[in-house]
Amino acid sequence: MKHALFSLTLAATLALAGSVQAANCFADYKAKQDKPLRLHYGVAQIKGACDAGSAHAELAPRLASRGWTLLNVVSVFGPEGLAQRKDSAGPNYLRF
């Protein structure tokens, strides 16, 4: 009984830690629009796994729904990297 309770507690803790980590994941990216050509750099929060592949899979449809094409994910990072990217992202800071 104690072993089962410990296992459940451990599983719940790991699940919670995973969702907290995902909630604290961000990506900076580059995107474009055609006709006329427009480029932008932005920062977005990522809800899935905190890696470049997952960020790309999550951001591409988000941007496409607003007429943008994701060019690349520059990096993924935690909240400690937000402040240094805020000015560069301008109006695209946490917009998408």
Order of alpha helices (4+ residues) and beta strands (2+ residues): alpha-beta-beta-alpha-beta-alpha
